[in-house]
Amino acid sequence: MLHIRMLSGEEVASIPVEELSDVRSLKRQLNQQKGCPPRFRQRLFGCGSRGSPLDDDTKLDLPMDLELVLLTYSVASPAEADELVNAATDGSVAEVDAILQLPTIPDVVDRDGRSPLMASATRNNIDVVRLLLEANANTETRDPDGCTALFAACQNGHVEVAQVLLEGGADKNSRSFDGFTCLMMASQGGHVEIARLLVAAGAEKNVQKHGATALWAASQNGHVEVARLLLEAGADKNLTSTDMGFTCLMMAAQEGHLEFVRLLLETNADKDYVDFANKSGITALVMASRQGHVEVVRLLLAAGADKNLIMSDGYTSLMVAAQEGRAAVVRLLVAESAELTYTNMCSVSVQEQANRCNNPWVLKYIQNMPDRHSFAAAEAEIGACVVLAAPGMLQSGASRELFESWAPDKKNGVIVTGYSVPGTLAHELKSDPEAVTLNDGRKVNVRATVKFMSFSAHSDYNQTSEFIRQLKANVVVLVHGEEHEMGRMRNKLREEYPDLNVTAPQNCQTVALRVPADRSADSVGAIVEDMAVGLKKGRTEVSGLLVEDTTGVRTLLRPE
């Protein structure tokens, strides 16, 4: 029997020799069963001995009396803290053990803010992790980013380290300072076994970082097995990220993760969920169409996704695919009878070109400008460039932000085309100011060259006049254009058509249009001519009017 006493004579424990192998095992038993501090703070001496304490490797095979001394931790200097963290990083068990025996507190941090437990967990040094946990290292010590040792193990896919830390009481739901959880990191990295450990330990599955969940993180990189595990555990498949407004299905569709999309559809994910957070109206089908992921598009269509759903900017999946030059997606959507709204107001030649999946707007030296949030980075890569058709009269949106960025540099130039409404930034530039004031009150110096070009995409006077002549109109209201030019057109029309009532109302002026009740319809073109021929042959009543639009859709209109 081993009898252990304090120097004061107080008995600590009596333990059969057969239960122990060496001093290390005795110290561990004193820690676990008798509530003594970790072995690194214990020193055991033979009773009456004035020599050195017994080494941890000393065999215990005979009954004896031992005296126990408990030490306090020493204060580690920055250099000593660095030494312990470096040893933990290198996985040097002997060196870490020796430093802890000083005894040194296991929760010191180095000059970079890393603890020994964080360093060893990051490098997958499992034996050092066990050693530090034996020393009662704090599992919740955080690095400067708010990450714990368990977070690091999950991020790097170290399964055994994660398991040991969980068994050691690490918080499975701890979050970094930017809101990420351990389960999110395991899911993002596709570490399915760690995700399984966390789920089994009861980790929260629907915690959101800016609305993004662990399942959402898995969808970014297409980790199907992680997603299957999370879905089986009850993860919400339709939660959206608050900063992007995307569901897991939308993200997987955008990234082209076909099997991930298939899994979500099999679990009845909302295939037509619309991004309301950013008021864009984007759906999973739109995102897949934009990126040209034809098999994802095919899968969504087979699941019944709405191919004709219109986004807030008026675009459909087909329009987006055509705009991006995704010929295979356009061909598929057309085959599925998606509405050809992108070209339905264009000429027949343009429609034919689009129907051949040859996007008429894809040009060799012209490409779509990135959105204004990413244009600065794109500009650095592209270099000198010309931005065409930036709308808004420089008043808001991308055009204003580009002007704000370019105006102070005299190497840049801006050409304002067409009409600018008084009160807009484009109209103000006509006075050649040295600086302009933006809507938020900031001033921007104008050193760039600014020119104005009288240019308009509207029909000219001859076309307008001919259109009025064919209509045989009695009243014409001019409602769009520069006030001076509208006045010129009004006077010219009055001169050419003396009996024509022409008016050009001011902005916000109310105009009442009264239509005679005895006329049911007016029509222009070949249909009217054919009707006139029929009337000459004795038909005195029109029972209906067949109208065909530019897409070939025919509509029978009733006389009323």
HELIX and SHEET records of a PDB file:
HELIX    1   1 VAL A   17  GLU A   19  5                                   3    
HELIX    2   2 VAL A   23  LYS A   34  1                                  12    
HELIX    3   3 ARG A   39  ARG A   41  5                                   3    
HELIX    4   4 PRO A   78  ASP A   90  1                                  13    
HELIX    5   5 VAL A   93  LEU A  100  1                                   8    
HELIX    6   6 PRO A  116  THR A  122  1                                   7    
HELIX    7   7 ILE A  126  GLU A  134  1                                   9    
HELIX    8   8 ALA A  149  ASN A  156  1                                   8    
HELIX    9   9 VAL A  159  GLU A  167  1                                   9    
HELIX   10  10 CYS A  182  GLY A  189  1                                   8    
HELIX   11  11 VAL A  192  ALA A  200  1                                   9    
HELIX   12  12 ALA A  214  ASN A  221  1                                   8    
HELIX   13  13 VAL A  224  GLU A  232  1                                   9    
HELIX   14  14 CYS A  248  GLU A  255  1                                   8    
HELIX   15  15 LEU A  258  GLU A  266  1                                   9    
HELIX   16  16 ALA A  284  GLN A  291  1                                   8    
HELIX   17  17 VAL A  294  ALA A  302  1                                   9    
HELIX   18  18 SER A  317  GLN A  323  1                                   7    
HELIX   19  19 ALA A  327  ALA A  335  1                                   9    
HELIX   20  20 VAL A  348  ASN A  355  1                                   8    
HELIX   21  21 PHE A  375  ILE A  382  1                                   8    
HELIX   22  22 GLY A  397  TRP A  406  1                                  10    
HELIX   23  23 LEU A  425  GLU A  428  1                                   4    
HELIX   24  24 LEU A  429  SER A  431  5                                   3    
HELIX   25  25 TYR A  461  LEU A  471  1                                  11    
HELIX   26  26 GLU A  483  GLU A  496  1                                  14    
HELIX   27  27 ALA A  526  LYS A  536  1                                  11    
SHEET    1   A 4 GLU A  11  ILE A  15  0                                        
SHEET    2   A 4 LEU A   2  MET A   6 -1                                        
SHEET    3   A 4 MET A  64  LEU A  70  1                                        
SHEET    4   A 4 GLN A  42  GLY A  46 -1                                        
SHEET    1   B 2 GLY A 413  THR A 417  0                                        
SHEET    2   B 2 THR A 449  MET A 453  1                                        
SHEET    1   C 2 ALA A 435  THR A 437  0                                        
SHEET    2   C 2 LYS A 443  ASN A 445 -1                                        
SHEET    1   D 2 VAL A 475  VAL A 477  0                                        
SHEET    2   D 2 ASN A 501  THR A 503  1                                        
SHEET    1   E 2 LEU A 545  GLU A 548  0                                        
SHEET    2   E 2 ARG A 554  LEU A 557 -1                                        
END                                                                             
